[in-house]
Amino acid sequence: PQPGTLVVRDDRTLRTREFAIAPGCWVTDAHRGVVLLACNSGPLLVLPDEHQLRSVPGRTYPSYEDYYMGVGTRWLEGRDYRDGVIYTDWRTGETRYFSDDTRDRDLDSRDLHLVRPPKHHPGCQHGGGYVTCTWGSVIEPLTIVTAYDSRTGKRLRRWRLKTDLDGAQHTARFVYFNVYFPAYGGRRYEVHHVRWPR
């Protein structure tokens, strides 16, 4: 594609669509045919079978501190200028504020109900009766590691790390965080660990 052009390809029909996008726009998430773009003027969406970018009612960015990074068939997930969790219905513009409640919610549901950890996910590790899932922001140095009970799906702990992780692993006793830092001639790694909550 040419600079300033977004090409969306439907894996089911193999059809492609092209959209003109402004400088400073980039794709942050996609789900069931809905593509989320972060732009300086506010979030934009590519919807199935539509040939124009759609804006979200009432949502513009007063500063670079507000952003969205997750999309579903109904809700956007993001952070406000205080780093609080927000969800916006991209059809109506309704926004709900969840402060520091970062538990995973179903962005396709009407009521944003909580979801259990996925059984098979490239960002999750299973074993020892636990599940640890890692999510990294594409906008800022931020990694969220969430731990679940693999039998009940109950969230046990969530760590918000203001850094980039190379990954997280766990044993029956500890959770390990592989932190990397830019260094002269390459990267420097440090491994930190914490004991599982009892």
C-alpha positions as CSV (number, residue, x, y, z in Angstrom):
1,P,0.0,0.0,0.0
2,Q,1.0,3.6,-0.6
3,P,1.8,6.0,2.3
4,G,-1.5,7.3,3.8
5,T,-3.4,4.2,2.7
6,L,-4.9,1.5,4.8
7,V,-5.6,-1.8,3.1
8,V,-8.1,-4.2,4.8
9,R,-8.3,-7.8,3.5
10,D,-11.2,-10.1,4.3
11,D,-9.8,-13.6,4.9
12,R,-13.1,-15.1,4.3
13,T,-14.0,-13.5,0.9
14,L,-10.4,-12.5,0.0
15,R,-11.7,-9.1,-1.0
16,T,-9.7,-6.0,-0.1
17,R,-10.8,-2.4,0.7
18,E,-8.6,0.7,0.7
19,F,-9.0,3.7,3.0
20,A,-7.2,7.0,3.0
21,I,-5.8,7.8,6.5
22,A,-4.2,10.9,7.9
23,P,-0.6,10.9,9.1
24,G,-0.4,9.8,12.7
25,C,-3.1,7.1,12.4
26,W,-2.2,3.5,13.1
27,V,-4.1,0.2,13.7
28,T,-4.3,-0.8,17.4
29,D,-6.7,-3.7,17.4
30,A,-9.1,-5.8,15.2
31,H,-11.9,-8.2,16.1
32,R,-14.5,-10.0,14.0
33,G,-14.1,-7.6,11.1
34,V,-14.0,-4.4,13.2
35,V,-10.7,-2.6,13.0
36,L,-9.7,0.2,15.4
37,L,-7.4,3.0,14.4
38,A,-5.8,5.5,16.8
39,C,-5.6,9.0,15.3
40,N,-4.7,12.4,16.7
41,S,-8.3,13.5,16.2
42,G,-9.8,10.5,17.9
43,P,-10.6,6.8,17.3
44,L,-11.7,5.7,13.9
45,L,-13.3,2.3,12.9
46,V,-13.3,0.1,9.8
47,L,-16.6,-1.9,9.9
48,P,-17.5,-5.0,7.8
49,D,-18.8,-4.2,4.3
50,E,-18.4,-0.4,4.8
51,H,-16.2,1.7,2.6
52,Q,-15.8,4.8,4.8
53,L,-14.0,5.2,8.1
54,R,-16.5,5.7,11.0
55,S,-15.9,8.0,13.9
56,V,-17.1,7.3,17.4
57,P,-20.0,9.7,18.5
58,G,-18.8,12.3,20.9
59,R,-15.2,10.9,21.2
60,T,-12.2,13.1,20.3
61,Y,-8.9,13.4,21.9
62,P,-8.4,16.5,24.0
63,S,-4.8,15.4,24.6
64,Y,-2.4,12.6,23.7
65,E,-3.0,11.1,27.2
66,D,-6.4,9.6,26.2
67,Y,-6.4,6.5,24.0
68,Y,-8.2,3.3,23.1
69,M,-6.4,0.0,22.5
70,G,-9.1,-2.7,22.4
71,V,-12.2,-3.2,20.2
72,G,-15.2,-5.5,20.2
73,T,-18.4,-5.7,18.3
74,R,-19.9,-3.2,20.7
75,W,-17.3,-1.6,23.0
76,L,-13.9,0.1,22.9
77,E,-11.5,-0.3,25.8
78,G,-9.1,2.5,26.7
79,R,-7.5,4.7,29.3
80,D,-8.3,8.2,30.2
81,Y,-5.9,11.0,31.1
82,R,-5.7,9.7,34.7
83,D,-4.9,6.1,33.5
84,G,-8.3,5.0,34.5
85,V,-10.1,2.3,32.6
86,I,-12.9,3.5,30.2
87,Y,-15.2,1.6,27.9
88,T,-17.1,3.4,25.1
89,D,-20.0,2.0,23.1
90,W,-18.8,2.9,19.6
91,R,-22.3,2.8,18.2
92,T,-23.8,5.4,20.6
93,G,-20.8,7.1,22.3
94,E,-21.9,6.0,25.8
95,T,-18.8,5.9,28.0
96,R,-18.4,4.0,31.3
97,Y,-15.6,4.6,33.8
98,F,-14.1,1.8,35.8
99,S,-11.3,3.6,37.5
100,D,-8.5,1.1,38.3
101,D,-10.7,-2.0,37.7
102,T,-8.6,-3.7,34.9
103,R,-10.3,-7.1,34.9
104,D,-11.0,-8.5,31.5
105,R,-14.5,-7.8,30.1
106,D,-16.4,-9.0,27.1
107,L,-16.3,-6.2,24.6
108,D,-19.0,-7.9,22.5
109,S,-21.6,-8.0,25.4
110,R,-24.3,-5.5,26.3
111,D,-23.3,-5.3,30.0
112,L,-19.5,-5.6,29.8
113,H,-19.6,-8.8,31.9
114,L,-16.3,-10.3,33.2
115,V,-14.7,-13.1,31.2
116,R,-12.7,-16.0,32.3
117,P,-9.1,-16.5,30.9
118,P,-9.0,-18.1,27.5
119,K,-8.1,-21.7,27.4
120,H,-5.8,-21.3,24.4
121,H,-4.1,-17.9,23.9
122,P,-0.6,-17.1,22.7
123,G,-0.2,-14.6,25.6
124,C,-1.1,-17.1,28.4
125,Q,0.8,-19.9,30.1
126,H,-1.1,-22.7,31.8
127,G,0.3,-25.1,34.5
128,G,0.4,-25.8,38.2
129,G,-3.3,-24.9,38.6
130,Y,-2.7,-21.3,37.4
131,V,-3.0,-19.3,34.2
132,T,-0.8,-16.2,33.6
133,C,-1.7,-13.9,30.7
134,T,0.5,-11.1,29.4
135,W,-0.7,-8.0,27.5
136,G,1.6,-5.2,26.3
137,S,0.6,-1.7,25.2
138,V,1.6,-0.6,21.8
139,I,1.5,3.1,22.8
140,E,3.5,3.3,26.0
141,P,5.9,1.2,28.1
142,L,3.2,-0.7,29.9
143,T,2.7,-4.5,30.5
144,I,-0.1,-6.1,32.4
145,V,0.3,-9.6,33.7
146,T,-2.9,-11.3,35.0
147,A,-3.0,-14.5,37.0
148,Y,-6.1,-16.7,37.2
149,D,-7.1,-19.9,39.0
150,S,-7.3,-22.4,36.0
151,R,-10.1,-24.4,37.6
152,T,-12.6,-21.6,38.4
153,G,-11.4,-18.8,36.2
154,K,-11.2,-16.4,39.1
155,R,-8.7,-13.7,38.8
156,L,-6.1,-14.0,41.6
157,R,-3.8,-11.0,40.9
158,R,-2.9,-8.4,38.3
159,W,0.4,-6.6,38.0
160,R,0.7,-3.3,36.1
161,L,4.3,-2.9,35.1
162,K,5.5,0.4,33.7
163,T,8.0,-1.3,31.4
164,D,8.2,-3.6,28.4
165,L,8.4,-7.3,29.2
166,D,10.1,-10.0,27.1
167,G,7.6,-12.4,28.7
168,A,6.3,-13.8,32.0
169,Q,6.4,-17.4,33.2
170,H,5.3,-19.2,36.3
171,T,5.9,-22.2,38.4
172,A,3.8,-23.7,41.2
173,R,5.4,-21.2,43.6
174,F,6.6,-18.1,41.7
175,V,5.8,-15.8,38.8
176,Y,8.8,-14.6,36.8
177,F,9.0,-11.4,34.8
178,N,11.6,-11.0,32.1
179,V,12.4,-7.3,31.9
180,Y,14.6,-5.9,29.1
181,F,16.2,-2.6,28.8
182,P,17.9,-0.9,25.9
183,A,21.6,-1.1,26.3
184,Y,24.7,-0.2,24.3
185,G,25.2,-2.9,21.7
186,G,21.9,-4.6,22.4
187,R,19.5,-5.3,25.2
188,R,20.1,-6.0,28.9
189,Y,17.8,-8.5,30.7
190,E,16.7,-8.8,34.3
191,V,14.5,-11.5,35.8
192,H,12.3,-10.5,38.7
193,H,10.0,-12.9,40.6
194,V,7.2,-12.8,43.1
195,R,5.5,-15.5,45.2
196,W,2.0,-16.6,44.3
197,P,-0.7,-15.0,46.4
198,R,-2.1,-17.5,49.0
